[in-house]
Amino acid sequence: MRILITNDDGIRAPGMEALVNVASKFGEVKIVAPDRERSACGHSMTMRDPLRATPYPWPGIEAIEVNGVPVDCVNVGLTVAWPDGCDLILSGINNGPNLGFDITYSGTVAGAMEGTINGIRSISLSMALFVSGAPIHYETGAAWLEENWEMLVTAPQGRLSFLNVNIPSIAYPELRGHRITQMGQRVYQDRVEARSDPWGRIYYWQGGVVVMEPNQPGTDVQAVDEGFVSITPVSLDWTNHELMKQLETEMRSREK
């Protein structure tokens, strides 16, 4: 199996090492990842600046760091590392959760999205850590992935779809299993904060506190909150097909 690995935390991130160590047991791995952290870049791509692809020293594995975002890395990887294509694209393991609406912001998820657009089975993986400063149990993510590798890489994904996996950042024996979930909701309170620089000039810092309602049955948010790994099938077809039918009916009625 030919495997391309990327992330949005940068090629030096510990989550990258954990993912590479597992994937290397199941196929030939090549790494193409950002040269620095690119979190919350979403499904952006570099269009007006040159991309530099530089070899990165990784024992026994071809690795390349790119001065771009995860989407750039996937496309550079399919041009330079795997010019004849690959069988699987893995993005992660991310430092923090990618649940609910957050997948629209996530560079980690964007790596899997770009792989899917290129017609390649893709999976994004994240460690769901909710307490600032607490240890991130990458060893839990790695152990769960190794144990469930066959399930993930052979599971039906469907056209224009990929899997978004969130693993609770707890000790491995504490994991309660996994659930197939739908996207939940993660809303940020006080998203933009006004601050002053040393000269009294106002600037704005964007972030905010996550307001996460745990009572969201069947969602990734609830599963992780209860100690389960969430596996969410995500479709790139954002068309609201039900609304299409309503609109067609409404438009026809107005034409009479």
C-alpha positions as a Markdown table, in Angstrom:
| # | Residue | x | y | z |
|---|---|---|---|---|
| 1 | Met | 0.0 | 0.0 | 0.0 |
| 2 | Arg | 1.3 | 3.4 | -1.0 |
| 3 | Ile | 0.6 | 6.0 | 1.7 |
| 4 | Leu | 0.9 | 9.8 | 1.7 |
| 5 | Ile | 0.9 | 11.5 | 5.1 |
| 6 | Thr | 0.4 | 15.2 | 5.8 |
| 7 | Asn | -0.9 | 17.4 | 8.6 |
| 8 | Asp | -1.5 | 21.1 | 9.6 |
| 9 | Asp | 0.7 | 21.1 | 12.7 |
| 10 | Gly | 4.0 | 20.9 | 10.7 |
| 11 | Ile | 6.3 | 18.2 | 9.8 |
| 12 | Arg | 8.0 | 18.3 | 13.2 |
| 13 | Ala | 4.8 | 17.8 | 15.2 |
| 14 | Pro | 4.6 | 14.8 | 17.6 |
| 15 | Gly | 1.3 | 13.7 | 16.1 |
| 16 | Met | 3.0 | 13.3 | 12.7 |
| 17 | Glu | 5.6 | 11.0 | 14.2 |
| 18 | Ala | 2.9 | 8.9 | 15.9 |
| 19 | Leu | 1.0 | 8.5 | 12.6 |
| 20 | Val | 4.0 | 7.7 | 10.6 |
| 21 | Asn | 5.1 | 5.0 | 13.0 |
| 22 | Val | 1.8 | 3.2 | 12.7 |
| 23 | Ala | 1.3 | 3.7 | 8.9 |
| 24 | Ser | 4.8 | 2.4 | 8.2 |
| 25 | Lys | 3.7 | -1.0 | 9.5 |
| 26 | Phe | 1.1 | -1.3 | 6.8 |
| 27 | Gly | 2.7 | 0.1 | 3.7 |
| 28 | Glu | 5.3 | 2.4 | 2.1 |
| 29 | Val | 5.0 | 5.8 | 3.6 |
| 30 | Lys | 6.0 | 9.2 | 2.2 |
| 31 | Ile | 5.6 | 12.4 | 4.1 |
| 32 | Val | 4.8 | 15.8 | 2.6 |
| 33 | Ala | 3.8 | 18.3 | 5.3 |
| 34 | Pro | 4.0 | 22.1 | 6.1 |
| 35 | Asp | 7.3 | 23.5 | 7.3 |
| 36 | Arg | 5.5 | 25.1 | 10.2 |
| 37 | Glu | 2.1 | 25.1 | 11.9 |
| 38 | Arg | -0.8 | 25.9 | 9.6 |
| 39 | Ser | -3.8 | 25.3 | 11.9 |
| 40 | Ala | -7.2 | 26.7 | 11.0 |
| 41 | Cys | -6.2 | 27.4 | 7.4 |
| 42 | Gly | -9.2 | 25.4 | 6.1 |
| 43 | His | -9.3 | 24.2 | 2.5 |
| 44 | Ser | -7.2 | 27.1 | 1.3 |
| 45 | Met | -4.4 | 26.7 | -1.2 |
| 46 | Thr | -1.4 | 28.9 | -2.3 |
| 47 | Met | -2.0 | 30.5 | -5.7 |
| 48 | Arg | 0.2 | 33.7 | -5.8 |
| 49 | Asp | 3.4 | 32.6 | -4.2 |
| 50 | Pro | 5.9 | 29.9 | -5.2 |
| 51 | Leu | 5.9 | 26.6 | -3.3 |
| 52 | Arg | 9.3 | 25.4 | -2.1 |
| 53 | Ala | 9.6 | 21.6 | -1.5 |
| 54 | Thr | 12.6 | 20.8 | 0.6 |
| 55 | Pro | 13.8 | 17.3 | 1.7 |
| 56 | Tyr | 13.5 | 16.7 | 5.4 |
| 57 | Pro | 15.6 | 14.2 | 7.2 |
| 58 | Trp | 13.4 | 11.4 | 8.4 |
| 59 | Pro | 15.1 | 8.0 | 9.0 |
| 60 | Gly | 14.1 | 5.5 | 6.3 |
| 61 | Ile | 11.3 | 7.5 | 4.8 |
| 62 | Glu | 11.1 | 10.1 | 2.0 |
| 63 | Ala | 9.9 | 13.3 | 3.7 |
| 64 | Ile | 9.4 | 16.7 | 2.2 |
| 65 | Glu | 8.5 | 20.0 | 3.9 |
| 66 | Val | 6.6 | 22.6 | 2.0 |
| 67 | Asn | 6.2 | 26.3 | 2.7 |
| 68 | Gly | 2.4 | 26.0 | 2.2 |
| 69 | Val | -0.8 | 24.6 | 3.6 |
| 70 | Pro | -2.0 | 21.0 | 3.8 |
| 71 | Val | -3.9 | 21.3 | 0.4 |
| 72 | Asp | -0.6 | 22.4 | -1.2 |
| 73 | Cys | 1.2 | 19.5 | 0.5 |
| 74 | Val | -1.2 | 16.9 | -0.9 |
| 75 | Asn | -0.9 | 18.3 | -4.4 |
| 76 | Val | 2.9 | 18.6 | -4.2 |
| 77 | Gly | 3.0 | 15.1 | -2.8 |
| 78 | Leu | 1.0 | 13.7 | -5.7 |
| 79 | Thr | 3.4 | 15.5 | -8.1 |
| 80 | Val | 6.7 | 14.8 | -6.4 |
| 81 | Ala | 6.5 | 11.9 | -3.9 |
| 82 | Trp | 3.8 | 9.8 | -5.6 |
| 83 | Pro | 3.6 | 10.9 | -9.2 |
| 84 | Asp | 1.9 | 7.7 | -10.2 |
| 85 | Gly | -0.7 | 8.1 | -7.4 |
| 86 | Cys | -1.1 | 6.4 | -4.1 |
| 87 | Asp | -3.7 | 4.3 | -2.3 |
| 88 | Leu | -4.3 | 6.2 | 0.9 |
| 89 | Ile | -3.9 | 9.7 | 2.3 |
| 90 | Leu | -3.7 | 10.3 | 6.0 |
| 91 | Ser | -3.8 | 13.7 | 7.6 |
| 92 | Gly | -2.9 | 14.2 | 11.3 |
| 93 | Ile | -2.7 | 13.2 | 14.0 |
| 94 | Asn | -3.9 | 16.7 | 14.9 |
| 95 | Asn | -3.1 | 18.4 | 18.2 |
| 96 | Gly | -6.7 | 19.0 | 19.3 |
| 97 | Pro | -10.2 | 18.0 | 18.2 |
| 98 | Asn | -11.8 | 18.6 | 14.8 |
| 99 | Leu | -15.5 | 18.2 | 15.7 |
| 100 | Gly | -18.7 | 19.6 | 14.2 |
| 101 | Phe | -18.4 | 22.9 | 12.4 |
| 102 | Asp | -14.7 | 23.0 | 13.2 |
| 103 | Ile | -14.0 | 20.8 | 10.2 |
| 104 | Thr | -14.6 | 23.8 | 7.9 |
| 105 | Tyr | -11.7 | 25.6 | 9.5 |
| 106 | Ser | -9.4 | 22.6 | 9.9 |
| 107 | Gly | -6.2 | 22.3 | 7.8 |
| 108 | Thr | -6.0 | 18.6 | 9.0 |
| 109 | Val | -9.5 | 17.9 | 7.5 |
| 110 | Ala | -8.6 | 19.9 | 4.4 |
| 111 | Gly | -5.8 | 17.5 | 3.7 |
| 112 | Ala | -8.3 | 14.6 | 3.6 |
| 113 | Met | -10.7 | 16.7 | 1.5 |
| 114 | Glu | -8.0 | 17.3 | -1.1 |
| 115 | Gly | -7.1 | 13.7 | -1.2 |
| 116 | Thr | -10.8 | 12.9 | -1.8 |
| 117 | Ile | -11.0 | 15.5 | -4.6 |
| 118 | Asn | -8.0 | 13.7 | -6.2 |
| 119 | Gly | -10.0 | 10.4 | -6.0 |
| 120 | Ile | -7.9 | 8.8 | -3.3 |
| 121 | Arg | -9.2 | 7.2 | -0.1 |
| 122 | Ser | -8.5 | 9.7 | 2.7 |
| 123 | Ile | -8.8 | 9.9 | 6.5 |
| 124 | Ser | -8.2 | 12.8 | 8.9 |
| 125 | Leu | -7.3 | 12.0 | 12.5 |
| 126 | Ser | -7.3 | 14.2 | 15.5 |
| 127 | Met | -6.7 | 14.0 | 19.3 |
| 128 | Ala | -9.7 | 15.4 | 21.1 |
| 129 | Leu | -8.2 | 17.3 | 23.9 |
| 130 | Phe | -10.4 | 19.8 | 25.8 |
| 131 | Val | -8.3 | 20.8 | 28.8 |
| 132 | Ser | -5.6 | 23.4 | 28.1 |
| 133 | Gly | -2.2 | 22.2 | 29.2 |
| 134 | Ala | -3.2 | 18.6 | 29.7 |
| 135 | Pro | -1.0 | 15.9 | 28.1 |
| 136 | Ile | -2.0 | 14.8 | 24.6 |
| 137 | His | -2.1 | 11.0 | 24.5 |
| 138 | Tyr | -0.7 | 10.4 | 21.1 |
| 139 | Glu | 0.1 | 6.9 | 22.2 |
| 140 | Thr | -3.6 | 6.3 | 22.6 |
| 141 | Gly | -4.3 | 7.6 | 19.0 |
| 142 | Ala | -1.5 | 5.4 | 17.7 |
| 143 | Ala | -2.6 | 2.3 | 19.5 |
| 144 | Trp | -6.3 | 2.7 | 18.4 |
| 145 | Leu | -5.3 | 3.3 | 14.8 |
| 146 | Glu | -3.0 | 0.3 | 14.7 |
| 147 | Glu | -5.7 | -1.9 | 16.2 |
| 148 | Asn | -8.4 | -0.6 | 13.8 |
| 149 | Trp | -6.3 | -0.1 | 10.7 |
| 150 | Glu | -8.0 | -2.7 | 8.6 |
| 151 | Met | -11.5 | -1.5 | 9.5 |
| 152 | Leu | -10.6 | 2.1 | 8.5 |
| 153 | Val | -8.8 | 1.4 | 5.2 |
| 154 | Thr | -11.4 | -1.0 | 3.9 |
| 155 | Ala | -14.6 | 0.6 | 5.2 |
| 156 | Pro | -16.9 | 1.8 | 2.5 |
| 157 | Gln | -16.5 | 5.6 | 2.0 |
| 158 | Gly | -18.6 | 6.3 | -1.1 |
| 159 | Arg | -18.0 | 8.8 | -3.8 |
| 160 | Leu | -16.7 | 12.2 | -2.7 |
| 161 | Ser | -16.5 | 11.1 | 0.9 |
| 162 | Phe | -13.8 | 10.7 | 3.5 |
| 163 | Leu | -13.6 | 9.7 | 7.2 |
| 164 | Asn | -13.0 | 12.2 | 10.0 |
| 165 | Val | -11.8 | 10.5 | 13.1 |
| 166 | Asn | -11.5 | 12.0 | 16.6 |
| 167 | Ile | -9.9 | 10.1 | 19.4 |
| 168 | Pro | -10.4 | 11.1 | 23.0 |
| 169 | Ser | -7.1 | 12.2 | 24.6 |
| 170 | Ile | -7.3 | 9.7 | 27.4 |
| 171 | Ala | -5.3 | 6.6 | 28.4 |
| 172 | Tyr | -5.9 | 3.8 | 26.0 |
| 173 | Pro | -7.5 | 1.4 | 28.5 |
| 174 | Glu | -10.1 | 4.1 | 29.2 |
| 175 | Leu | -11.4 | 4.2 | 25.6 |
| 176 | Arg | -14.9 | 2.8 | 25.4 |
| 177 | Gly | -14.8 | 1.8 | 21.8 |
| 178 | His | -15.9 | 3.7 | 18.7 |
| 179 | Arg | -19.1 | 5.1 | 17.2 |
| 180 | Ile | -20.1 | 6.1 | 13.7 |
| 181 | Thr | -21.4 | 9.6 | 14.1 |
| 182 | Gln | -22.8 | 12.6 | 12.4 |
| 183 | Met | -21.3 | 16.1 | 12.8 |
| 184 | Gly | -22.3 | 17.9 | 15.9 |
| 185 | Gln | -22.1 | 21.6 | 16.8 |
| 186 | Arg | -19.3 | 23.5 | 18.3 |
| 187 | Val | -20.0 | 27.2 | 18.7 |
| 188 | Tyr | -17.5 | 29.9 | 19.9 |
| 189 | Gln | -18.5 | 32.6 | 22.4 |
| 190 | Asp | -16.8 | 36.0 | 22.3 |
| 191 | Arg | -15.0 | 35.0 | 19.0 |
| 192 | Val | -13.3 | 38.4 | 18.5 |
| 193 | Glu | -11.6 | 40.2 | 21.4 |
| 194 | Ala | -10.4 | 43.8 | 21.1 |
| 195 | Arg | -7.0 | 44.5 | 22.6 |
| 196 | Ser | -4.6 | 47.4 | 22.7 |
| 197 | Asp | -0.9 | 47.4 | 21.6 |
| 198 | Pro | 1.8 | 49.3 | 23.7 |
| 199 | Trp | 0.9 | 52.4 | 21.7 |
| 200 | Gly | -2.7 | 52.3 | 22.5 |
| 201 | Arg | -3.8 | 51.2 | 19.1 |
| 202 | Ile | -6.7 | 48.7 | 18.9 |
| 203 | Tyr | -6.2 | 45.3 | 17.4 |
| 204 | Tyr | -8.4 | 42.2 | 17.4 |
| 205 | Trp | -7.6 | 38.7 | 18.5 |
| 206 | Gln | -9.8 | 35.9 | 17.1 |
| 207 | Gly | -10.4 | 32.7 | 19.1 |
| 208 | Gly | -13.0 | 32.6 | 21.8 |
| 209 | Val | -14.3 | 29.9 | 24.1 |
| 210 | Val | -16.0 | 26.8 | 22.8 |
| 211 | Val | -19.6 | 26.4 | 23.9 |
| 212 | Met | -20.2 | 22.7 | 23.4 |
| 213 | Glu | -23.6 | 21.3 | 24.3 |
| 214 | Pro | -22.9 | 17.6 | 25.3 |
| 215 | Asn | -26.5 | 16.5 | 24.7 |
| 216 | Gln | -26.2 | 16.0 | 21.0 |
| 217 | Pro | -27.3 | 12.4 | 20.4 |
| 218 | Gly | -25.5 | 10.5 | 17.6 |
| 219 | Thr | -22.9 | 13.2 | 17.0 |
| 220 | Asp | -19.1 | 13.3 | 17.1 |
| 221 | Val | -19.3 | 15.7 | 20.0 |
| 222 | Gln | -21.3 | 13.4 | 22.2 |
| 223 | Ala | -19.3 | 10.3 | 21.3 |
| 224 | Val | -15.9 | 11.9 | 22.3 |
| 225 | Asp | -17.5 | 13.5 | 25.4 |
| 226 | Glu | -18.5 | 9.9 | 26.5 |
| 227 | Gly | -15.0 | 8.4 | 25.8 |
| 228 | Phe | -15.7 | 6.9 | 22.4 |
| 229 | Val | -13.7 | 7.4 | 19.2 |
| 230 | Ser | -15.9 | 9.2 | 16.7 |
| 231 | Ile | -15.8 | 8.2 | 13.0 |
| 232 | Thr | -17.7 | 10.6 | 10.9 |
| 233 | Pro | -18.2 | 10.0 | 7.1 |
| 234 | Val | -18.0 | 13.5 | 5.5 |
| 235 | Ser | -19.3 | 14.2 | 2.0 |
| 236 | Leu | -17.9 | 16.9 | -0.2 |
| 237 | Asp | -21.3 | 17.2 | -1.9 |
| 238 | Trp | -22.6 | 20.1 | 0.1 |
| 239 | Thr | -25.8 | 20.3 | -1.9 |
| 240 | Asn | -29.0 | 20.4 | 0.2 |
| 241 | His | -30.9 | 17.8 | -1.9 |
| 242 | Glu | -34.0 | 18.0 | 0.3 |
| 243 | Leu | -34.1 | 21.8 | 0.0 |
| 244 | Met | -33.6 | 21.5 | -3.8 |
| 245 | Lys | -36.9 | 19.7 | -4.1 |
| 246 | Gln | -38.7 | 22.3 | -2.0 |
| 247 | Leu | -37.2 | 25.1 | -4.1 |
| 248 | Glu | -38.2 | 23.4 | -7.3 |
| 249 | Thr | -41.8 | 23.1 | -6.0 |
| 250 | Glu | -41.8 | 26.7 | -4.8 |
| 251 | Met | -40.4 | 28.1 | -8.1 |
| 252 | Arg | -42.9 | 26.1 | -10.2 |
| 253 | Ser | -45.8 | 27.4 | -8.1 |
| 254 | Arg | -44.6 | 31.0 | -8.6 |
| 255 | Glu | -44.4 | 30.5 | -12.3 |
| 256 | Lys | -48.1 | 29.8 | -12.6 |
